[in-house]
Amino acid sequence: MAGGRRWWRWGHVVVVVAAMVVGVVGDSSSASASSQAGPELVRTKRQQIQFGFDGRQGNLGSFISSLLGGGRNPNQGNQGNQGNQGNQGNQGNQGNRPGNFTINIGGLPINVVGGQNGGVGISFGQGGCGANNGGCQHECRINQRGVRCRCRDGFRLNRDRRTCRDENECRRNNGGCSDQCTNTEGSFICSCFQGQLQADQLTCSSGSDENLQEQTCAFNNGGCQQFCSQTQQGVVCFCQNGFVLGPDKTSCQRADACSNNNGGCEDICTSTPRGPACSCKPGKFLRPDGRTCQDVDECRFNRGGCMHFCINTDGSFRCECQNGYELVNGQFCRPAPQTPPPITRPPSTTSRPSPPTLPTSAPIIDSRGCGVNSKKSLFNRIVGGKPADPKDWPWMAALLRRDRNIQYCGGTLITSQHVLTAAHCLRPFSASDIQVRLGEYTFDNPTDGAHVDFDVMEVRMHESYNSDTQENDIAVLKLDRPTTFNDIILPACLPPPGVFYEGRSGYVTGWGTIHFGGPVSSVLQEVVVPVWSRQDCSNAYPGKVFPGMMCAGLKTGGKDSCQGDSGGPYQIQDTKTRRWYVAGVVSWGIQCAQPENPGVYTEVAQYIDWIKANAVF
């Protein structure tokens, strides 16, 4: 309180007046105390008068009783203060802090606030927490200085010391979450990949070997589909009679699903928990009946990759060359060796050298086609997540939301009218919600005139796409019209069926975020990362890597695709032909560029037949 103090000591009627100014709370008026024995109470409407005294000497209860001219006997105790008897709020003469209570005398509220060592503060009037919660938004408390506002957990007091604002717990140390932290009003939520949130509501069981090793049958049934057994070595899954354990050692499939008439399949039958699943041999695709197969005309799609002519056969195809050329590596053509016509001469005993022939290492004639860019090779460049050159990736496509005109996913041009992307990029959108942009490099200059926008005529998502596990995360978009190829718009090549690029390095490109949760890039970015072995990939994400997936990234982290890159290409260059092949489609991962957590890609080589069957609709 501003000014001097008037102290009252019980047992000695001692009045000390030191130019005391009695604070008035409730409006801007004030009341002064004259230097006379005893307190002078000045009461005005909506005013509150405060002063303090020390109750360490004498009887606090008797003083208040005499001051108020009667009322409750403090020595008998009440809920706020028990005088010399003491209670939970105050132990009286034992020297603890007295409790707080309010007495109404003649319509005047009198607020008594306990202090240290038996000291108290008294306020008179309509102030305190009783009037409009003391002006506090959340909680109102009274102390020796008057009203003090407090906020509930998850909120922070504003500068006005009255109102409260939400506290963003995710700003500091990610809220303690091991993965994704989402701020809510007054709290926050930790979330994990596929909902693998542990009991502490902070850490995730996926993506951490230590957490997975601690997995027991009591948690999510050990990840087993049917039965779980706990052993010293860890969790062991097993199945009921009539079922066998699947390749992932956690799921169960019928043991005899294909034993009867090959499950009704024309070509390949695979047992699944739901029964037989039919598929076709390479070069064929499954008919709508789900059982019979139809030959794929490989020559309808980019001439089967042949340089000159493509001849379709049952379940396969072959390449041929025009007259004067010979076939090389089953796909390319080069000039055939020239043999001069025979010349009739008289017999001679002198031998003549045979006409020269072209060496087998003669250069292959390059015809413009898939996977060709303005550079001969990029492997000599050191890339660590930096802007690409404008003409390096002419098959790069951007998927835009039509309603917001923003890029949200990537894609790869594979024909003049088809774009390959991830299935998860297309939910919950329809074809009319999506726009495809080709020839884009930077979104900073939308009027550069170089890019071309297309509407989407039709969407083909893989019929077995699983949004929970991201299995078969692949789709094809048909553009509303064919594009014209030029230096900045060209298709990428598809890899041969079944090829695997373990140990090879490739490039990921996109306009995604430059780090997890960060801003997106307006300029096309590129980063080079190697392909992991299938075993290392499965070890990084136990039980989450399925056929048709592959991993790529650095074991130490630091380089990866990220949010917004989904659907874009992971491309590898053929060292002989210098053509680029789309080996993977950006699918999923845990955050971005984390050590021992590679990016997971849809393995395109496992879906060649499906792509060719769905890129001719």
C-alpha positions in Angstrom: 0.0 0.0 0.0 1.3 3.5 -0.9 2.2 5.9 2.0 2.8 5.2 5.7 1.1 2.6 7.9 -1.0 2.8 11.0 -0.1 -0.1 13.3 -2.3 -1.3 16.1 -0.8 -3.6 18.8 -3.2 -5.3 21.1 -2.2 -4.7 24.8 -0.8 -1.3 24.0 -3.0 1.3 22.5 -0.3 2.8 20.4 -1.1 4.8 17.3 1.6 5.6 14.8 0.5 8.0 12.2 3.1 8.6 9.4 1.3 10.7 6.8 -0.7 7.5 6.1 -2.6 7.4 2.8 -5.4 4.8 2.9 -5.8 3.2 -0.6 -9.3 3.3 -2.0 -10.1 0.4 -4.4 -13.1 0.4 -6.7 -12.7 3.9 -8.2 -10.1 6.7 -8.5 -11.2 8.5 -5.2 -9.1 8.2 -2.0 -9.6 8.7 1.7 -7.0 10.0 4.1 -6.7 9.1 7.8 -6.1 11.8 10.4 -3.6 11.4 13.2 -5.9 10.3 16.0 -6.1 7.3 18.3 -8.1 4.5 16.7 -8.9 3.8 13.1 -11.1 6.1 11.2 -13.4 4.2 8.8 -14.4 6.2 5.8 -17.1 4.4 3.8 -18.4 5.6 0.5 -20.4 3.8 -2.2 -18.3 1.3 -4.3 -15.2 2.3 -2.3 -12.9 -0.2 -0.6 -10.6 1.0 2.3 -7.6 -1.1 3.1 -5.1 -1.1 6.0 -2.9 -3.7 7.7 -1.8 -4.6 11.2 0.5 -7.1 12.8 -1.2 -9.7 14.9 1.9 -11.4 16.4 1.3 -9.6 19.8 -2.1 -9.9 21.3 -5.2 -11.6 20.3 -6.2 -11.3 16.6 -9.8 -12.5 17.2 -10.4 -10.0 20.1 -9.1 -7.2 18.0 -11.4 -7.9 15.1 -14.3 -8.3 17.5 -13.7 -5.0 19.2 -13.0 -3.3 15.9 -16.3 -4.4 14.4 -18.2 -3.9 17.7 -19.2 -7.5 18.1 -19.9 -10.3 15.8 -18.3 -13.8 15.8 -16.1 -14.8 18.6 -12.8 -15.6 17.0 -11.8 -17.8 19.9 -14.6 -20.2 19.0 -13.2 -20.5 15.4 -14.9 -20.4 12.0 -14.1 -21.8 8.6 -11.6 -19.1 7.6 -9.9 -18.5 11.0 -10.0 -20.3 14.4 -8.2 -17.6 16.4 -6.1 -19.2 19.2 -7.7 -22.6 18.6 -6.4 -22.8 14.9 -7.8 -24.9 12.1 -6.8 -25.9 8.5 -6.6 -22.3 7.4 -4.8 -20.9 10.5 -3.0 -22.2 13.5 -3.5 -18.9 15.5 -0.6 -18.1 17.8 1.6 -20.8 16.3 2.7 -18.2 13.7 1.2 -19.7 10.5 -0.6 -17.8 7.9 -4.2 -17.1 9.0 -7.1 -18.0 6.7 -9.3 -15.7 4.6 -12.9 -14.8 5.4 -15.5 -12.2 4.8 -18.0 -10.6 7.3 -21.0 -8.5 6.2 -21.8 -5.8 8.8 -24.7 -3.6 8.0 -24.4 -4.3 4.3 -20.7 -3.6 4.3 -18.5 -6.6 3.2 -15.4 -6.8 5.4 -12.6 -9.1 3.8 -10.0 -10.4 6.2 -6.9 -11.8 4.4 -4.3 -13.8 6.3 -0.6 -13.0 6.1 2.6 -14.5 7.5 3.2 -14.8 11.3 -0.4 -14.0 12.1 -0.5 -10.7 10.2 -3.7 -9.9 8.3 -5.0 -7.4 5.8 -8.5 -6.1 6.0 -10.5 -4.5 3.2 -14.0 -2.9 3.3 -16.4 -2.4 0.5 -17.8 -4.2 -2.6 -14.3 -5.1 -3.9 -12.6 -8.5 -3.7 -13.6 -11.6 -5.6 -17.3 -11.2 -4.8 -17.9 -8.5 -7.4 -17.8 -10.0 -11.0 -15.2 -12.5 -9.9 -12.8 -9.6 -9.2 -12.6 -8.9 -12.9 -10.7 -12.1 -13.4 -11.4 -14.3 -16.5 -10.6 -17.6 -14.7 -9.8 -17.7 -11.0 -9.8 -14.9 -8.4 -7.7 -14.9 -5.3 -7.3 -12.4 -2.4 -4.1 -11.7 -0.7 -2.7 -8.8 1.4 -2.3 -6.7 -1.7 -5.9 -7.2 -2.8 -7.3 -9.2 -5.8 -5.0 -11.5 -7.7 -6.1 -13.3 -10.9 -4.9 -16.7 -11.9 -5.4 -18.8 -15.0 -6.3 -22.5 -15.3 -3.7 -25.0 -16.4 -2.8 -24.6 -20.1 -3.4 -20.9 -20.0 -1.1 -17.8 -19.3 -2.0 -14.5 -17.8 -2.1 -11.5 -20.2 -0.4 -8.2 -19.4 -3.6 -6.8 -18.2 -3.3 -9.3 -15.2 -7.0 -10.1 -15.7 -7.6 -12.1 -18.9 -6.0 -15.4 -19.9 -4.6 -16.7 -23.2 -4.0 -20.2 -24.4 -0.4 -21.5 -23.9 1.1 -23.3 -26.9 2.7 -26.3 -25.2 4.1 -27.6 -28.5 6.5 -24.6 -28.8 8.8 -25.9 -26.1 10.4 -29.3 -26.6 7.5 -30.3 -28.9 5.4 -30.6 -25.8 7.4 -33.7 -24.8 5.8 -35.6 -27.8 8.2 -38.0 -29.6 6.4 -37.4 -32.9 3.5 -35.0 -33.8 2.3 -32.4 -31.2 -1.0 -30.6 -31.8 -1.9 -27.6 -29.6 -5.5 -27.4 -28.4 -7.2 -24.8 -26.1 -5.8 -25.3 -22.7 -4.0 -28.5 -23.6 -2.2 -30.4 -26.4 -2.3 -33.8 -28.1 0.5 -36.1 -29.1 -0.1 -38.3 -32.1 1.8 -41.1 -33.7 2.0 -43.0 -37.0 -0.9 -45.4 -37.2 -2.0 -44.4 -33.7 0.9 -46.2 -31.9 0.6 -44.0 -28.9 2.0 -45.4 -25.6 0.4 -45.2 -22.2 2.3 -42.1 -21.3 0.4 -40.3 -24.1 3.7 -38.8 -25.3 5.9 -41.4 -27.0 5.2 -43.6 -29.9 5.9 -47.4 -30.2 6.7 -47.2 -33.9 10.0 -46.0 -35.3 12.0 -46.9 -32.1 13.8 -50.2 -31.7 13.8 -49.8 -28.0 10.1 -49.3 -27.8 9.4 -52.2 -30.1 11.6 -54.5 -28.1 9.5 -53.7 -25.1 6.3 -54.7 -26.9 4.3 -57.3 -25.1 1.1 -59.3 -25.7 -0.6 -56.9 -23.3 -0.1 -54.0 -25.7 -2.1 -54.2 -28.9 -2.0 -58.1 -28.7 1.7 -57.9 -29.5 0.7 -56.8 -33.1 -0.7 -60.3 -33.7 -3.8 -60.7 -35.8 -5.1 -63.7 -33.8 -3.1 -65.2 -30.9 -0.1 -63.9 -29.1 2.4 -65.8 -27.0 5.0 -64.1 -24.7 8.4 -65.8 -24.6 11.8 -64.9 -23.3 12.8 -63.9 -26.8 9.8 -61.6 -27.2 6.4 -61.8 -28.8 5.4 -64.8 -31.0 2.2 -64.8 -33.0 0.3 -68.0 -34.0 -3.0 -68.7 -35.7 -6.1 -70.9 -35.1 -6.7 -74.2 -36.9 -7.1 -73.8 -40.7 -4.9 -70.8 -40.8 -1.1 -70.3 -41.2 1.2 -67.4 -40.3 1.7 -64.9 -43.1 5.1 -63.7 -44.3 5.0 -60.7 -41.9 4.9 -63.2 -38.9 1.9 -61.3 -37.5 -1.1 -61.9 -39.9 -2.9 -65.2 -40.5 -4.1 -66.6 -43.8 -6.2 -69.6 -44.7 -3.9 -72.6 -45.3 -6.1 -74.2 -48.0 -7.5 -71.1 -49.8 -5.8 -72.0 -53.1 -5.8 -75.8 -52.7 -9.2 -76.3 -54.4 -9.1 -75.6 -58.2 -6.3 -73.0 -57.7 -8.8 -70.9 -55.8 -10.7 -70.3 -59.1 -7.8 -68.2 -60.4 -6.6 -68.5 -64.0 -2.9 -67.7 -63.2 -1.6 -67.1 -59.7 -3.5 -67.7 -56.5 -2.4 -66.3 -53.1 -4.0 -67.3 -49.8 -5.3 -64.4 -47.7 -7.3 -64.2 -44.4 -10.3 -63.3 -46.6 -9.8 -66.2 -49.0 -8.0 -66.7 -52.4 -6.6 -63.6 -54.1 -6.0 -63.9 -57.8 -3.2 -62.2 -59.8 -1.6 -62.6 -63.2 1.8 -63.5 -64.7 3.9 -60.7 -66.0 2.6 -59.3 -69.3 -1.1 -59.8 -68.3 -3.5 -58.0 -66.0 -6.5 -59.1 -64.0 -10.0 -58.7 -65.6 -12.8 -57.1 -63.7 -14.1 -60.5 -62.6 -11.0 -60.8 -60.3 -10.1 -64.3 -61.6 -9.2 -64.3 -65.3 -6.3 -62.5 -67.0 -5.9 -60.5 -70.2 -2.8 -59.9 -72.2 -1.2 -56.4 -71.9 -0.4 -54.8 -75.1 3.0 -53.4 -74.1 3.5 -51.7 -77.5 0.6 -49.3 -76.9 2.5 -47.7 -74.1 5.6 -45.7 -75.2 6.3 -48.4 -77.9 7.3 -50.7 -75.0 10.5 -48.7 -74.7 11.6 -49.8 -78.1 13.6 -47.4 -80.2 12.1 -48.3 -83.6 9.3 -51.0 -83.6 7.5 -52.9 -81.0 5.9 -56.3 -81.6 3.3 -57.5 -79.0 3.3 -61.2 -78.1 1.2 -63.3 -75.7 2.3 -62.1 -72.2 5.3 -60.2 -73.6 6.7 -58.2 -76.5 9.9 -57.8 -78.6 11.7 -54.9 -80.2 12.8 -54.8 -83.8 14.7 -52.3 -85.9 14.2 -50.8 -89.4 16.3 -51.9 -92.4 19.9 -51.0 -92.1 19.9 -51.2 -88.3 20.6 -53.9 -85.8 19.1 -54.5 -82.3 21.3 -53.8 -79.3 20.4 -54.9 -75.7 16.9 -55.9 -76.9 15.7 -52.3 -77.1 18.0 -50.0 -79.0 19.1 -49.8 -82.6 22.3 -48.9 -84.3 23.6 -48.9 -87.9 24.3 -52.4 -89.1 27.9 -53.1 -90.4 28.2 -52.4 -94.1 29.5 -55.3 -96.2 30.6 -54.4 -99.8 29.2 -56.4 -102.7 31.4 -59.3 -103.9 33.8 -58.5 -106.8 34.7 -61.1 -109.4 38.5 -61.2 -109.9 40.9 -63.7 -111.3 42.2 -66.1 -108.7 45.1 -64.8 -106.8 47.5 -66.3 -104.3 47.8 -62.9 -102.5 45.4 -62.6 -99.6 43.5 -59.4 -99.1 42.3 -58.1 -95.7 38.6 -58.5 -95.0 36.5 -55.2 -95.0 36.4 -53.5 -91.6 33.3 -53.8 -89.3 32.1 -51.4 -86.7 33.2 -52.3 -83.1 30.5 -53.5 -80.7 31.1 -50.3 -78.7 29.9 -48.1 -81.5 27.6 -45.4 -80.0 23.8 -46.0 -80.0 21.7 -43.6 -82.0 19.8 -41.5 -79.5 16.1 -40.9 -80.4 14.1 -38.5 -78.3 11.9 -40.4 -75.9 11.4 -41.0 -72.2 13.8 -40.1 -69.4 15.9 -37.6 -71.4 16.8 -34.2 -69.9 19.1 -31.3 -70.8 22.0 -32.8 -68.8 24.0 -35.8 -69.8 24.5 -36.9 -66.2 23.9 -35.5 -62.7 25.9 -38.0 -60.7 29.0 -35.8 -60.5 27.0 -33.2 -58.6 26.9 -33.1 -54.8 23.3 -32.5 -53.7 22.2 -32.0 -50.1 18.7 -30.7 -50.5 19.1 -27.7 -52.8 17.2 -26.1 -55.7 17.3 -28.1 -58.9 18.1 -26.6 -62.3 15.0 -25.5 -64.4 15.4 -28.2 -67.1 16.7 -31.1 -65.0 13.4 -32.8 -64.3 11.0 -32.2 -67.2 8.6 -35.0 -66.1 8.0 -33.4 -62.7 4.3 -32.6 -62.2 2.6 -30.5 -59.5 -0.8 -31.4 -58.1 -2.8 -28.3 -57.2 -6.1 -28.0 -55.2 -8.4 -26.1 -57.6 -10.3 -24.4 -54.7 -7.1 -22.8 -53.2 -4.7 -22.9 -56.2 -1.9 -24.3 -54.0 0.4 -27.2 -54.6 -0.1 -30.1 -52.2 1.4 -33.2 -53.9 3.7 -34.2 -56.7 3.6 -36.6 -59.7 5.5 -37.9 -62.7 4.5 -37.6 -66.3 4.8 -41.1 -67.9 2.9 -40.5 -71.2 1.7 -37.4 -73.1 -1.6 -37.7 -71.1 -0.9 -39.7 -67.9 0.6 -38.7 -64.6 1.8 -41.2 -61.9 1.2 -40.3 -58.3 0.4 -41.6 -54.8 -3.1 -42.9 -54.0 -3.1 -41.1 -50.7 -2.8 -37.7 -52.6 -6.3 -38.3 -54.1 -8.4 -38.7 -51.0 -10.9 -37.3 -50.4 -10.7 -35.4 -53.7 -12.5 -36.1 -57.0 -11.1 -35.5 -60.5 -12.8 -32.1 -60.6 -11.0 -30.9 -57.4 -7.5 -31.4 -58.9 -5.4 -29.5 -61.4 -2.1 -30.8 -62.8 0.7 -28.4 -63.7 3.6 -29.4 -66.0 6.8 -27.4 -66.8 6.8 -25.6 -63.5 10.0 -24.7 -61.7 9.2 -21.8 -59.3 5.8 -20.8 -57.9 7.2 -17.3 -57.2 6.4 -16.3 -60.8 3.0 -17.7 -61.7 2.9 -15.6 -64.9 6.2 -16.8 -66.4 4.3 -18.5 -69.3 6.4 -21.6 -69.2 4.2 -24.0 -67.3 0.9 -25.6 -68.6 -2.1 -26.4 -66.5 -4.4 -29.4 -67.2 -7.7 -30.5 -65.8 -8.0 -34.2 -64.7 -10.4 -36.3 -66.8 -10.2 -39.4 -64.8 -8.6 -40.9 -61.7 -7.4 -44.5 -61.3 -6.4 -45.5 -57.7 -5.1 -49.0 -57.1 -8.0 -51.1 -56.2 -6.2 -52.6 -53.2 -4.9 -49.4 -51.7 -5.0 -49.5 -47.9 -5.1 -46.0 -46.3 -4.2 -47.5 -42.9 -1.0 -49.4 -43.9 -0.3 -47.4 -47.2 -0.1 -50.6 -49.1 -0.4 -50.2 -52.9 -0.1 -46.4 -52.6 -0.1 -45.7 -56.3 -2.5 -44.0 -58.8 -2.7 -42.7 -62.4 -4.3 -39.5 -63.5 -5.5 -39.0 -67.1 -5.2 -35.4 -68.2 -8.0 -33.7 -70.2 -5.8 -33.5 -73.3 -2.4 -34.7 -74.5 0.6 -32.4 -73.8 3.2 -31.3 -76.3 6.7 -32.4 -75.4 9.5 -29.8 -75.3 12.7 -29.0 -73.3 10.7 -28.6 -70.0 7.9 -31.2 -70.5 9.0 -34.8 -71.2 8.0 -38.2 -69.8 10.1 -40.3 -67.5 10.8 -44.0 -68.3 9.2 -46.8 -66.4 11.7 -49.4 -65.0 11.7 -53.0 -66.1 9.3 -55.2 -64.2 10.7 -56.7 -61.0 14.0 -54.8 -61.0 15.3 -53.7 -57.5 17.8 -50.9 -57.0 19.4 -51.9 -53.7 22.5 -49.8 -53.1 21.9 -47.4 -56.0 21.4 -43.7 -55.4 18.6 -41.7 -56.9 17.0 -38.3 -56.7 13.9 -37.2 -55.0 12.3 -33.9 -56.3 9.4 -31.8 -55.1 8.1 -28.5 -53.7 7.5 -29.9 -50.1 8.6 -28.5 -46.8 12.3 -28.0 -46.2 12.0 -29.6 -42.8 9.3 -31.3 -40.8 6.5 -28.9 -40.0 8.4 -26.1 -41.8 7.5 -23.9 -44.8 7.1 -25.3 -48.3 9.6 -24.4 -51.0 8.5 -22.2 -53.9 11.4 -23.5 -56.0 11.7 -27.2 -57.1 14.1 -29.0 -54.7 16.2 -32.1 -55.2 18.1 -34.4 -52.9 20.0 -37.6 -53.5 19.6 -40.7 -51.2 20.5 -44.4 -51.6 18.1 -47.4 -51.7 18.2 -49.6 -48.6 18.1 -53.3 -48.6 14.8 -55.0 -48.0 16.0 -56.4 -44.7 17.2 -53.0 -43.4 14.0 -51.4 -44.5 11.9 -54.0 -42.6 14.1 -53.6 -39.5 13.6 -49.8 -39.6 9.8 -50.3 -39.5 9.0 -53.8 -38.2 5.6 -55.0 -39.4 4.9 -51.9 -41.4 6.8 -52.6 -44.7 4.8 -54.6 -47.2 5.5 -55.9 -50.7 5.6 -53.1 -53.1 7.4 -50.7 -50.7 11.1 -49.7 -50.6 13.2 -47.5 -48.4 15.6 -44.7 -49.3 17.6 -42.3 -47.2 20.8 -41.8 -45.2 21.3 -43.9 -42.1 22.5 -40.8 -40.3 19.5 -38.8 -41.4 19.6 -35.2 -42.7 18.4 -35.9 -46.3 14.8 -37.0 -47.1 11.6 -36.2 -48.8 9.1 -34.4 -46.6 5.5 -33.1 -46.4 4.2 -31.9 -49.7 6.6 -34.2 -51.7 4.1 -37.1 -51.6 3.3 -38.6 -55.0 6.5 -37.2 -56.5 9.2 -39.3 -58.2 12.3 -41.1 -56.8 14.3 -41.4 -60.0 17.4 -43.4 -61.0 19.5 -43.0 -64.1 20.6 -45.9 -66.2 24.4 -45.6 -66.5 24.4 -47.0 -70.0 21.5 -45.3 -71.7 21.6 -42.1 -69.6 17.9 -42.3 -69.4 16.0 -41.6 -66.1 13.6 -44.1 -64.6 10.9 -43.4 -62.0 11.9 -46.1 -59.5 9.6 -45.0 -56.6 6.7 -42.8 -55.6 7.0 -40.8 -52.4 4.6 -42.5 -49.9 5.2 -42.1 -46.2 7.7 -41.8 -43.3 8.2 -40.8 -39.7 8.8 -37.0 -39.7 11.6 -36.2 -42.1 15.3 -37.0 -42.4 15.4 -38.7 -39.0 18.4 -41.1 -38.3 17.5 -44.7 -39.0 14.0 -43.6 -40.3 14.2 -43.6 -44.1 11.6 -42.4 -46.4 9.2 -45.1 -47.7 8.4 -45.2 -51.4 6.0 -47.2 -53.6 8.2 -49.6 -55.6 7.2 -48.8 -59.2 8.8 -51.9 -60.7 6.3 -54.1 -58.8 3.4 -52.3 -60.5 4.4 -52.1 -64.2 1.6 -54.3 -65.4 -1.0 -52.4 -63.3 0.3 -49.1 -64.7 0.2 -50.2 -68.3 -3.3 -51.6 -67.8 -4.5 -48.4 -66.3 -2.7 -45.8 -68.4 -4.7 -46.6 -71.6 -8.2 -45.8 -70.3 
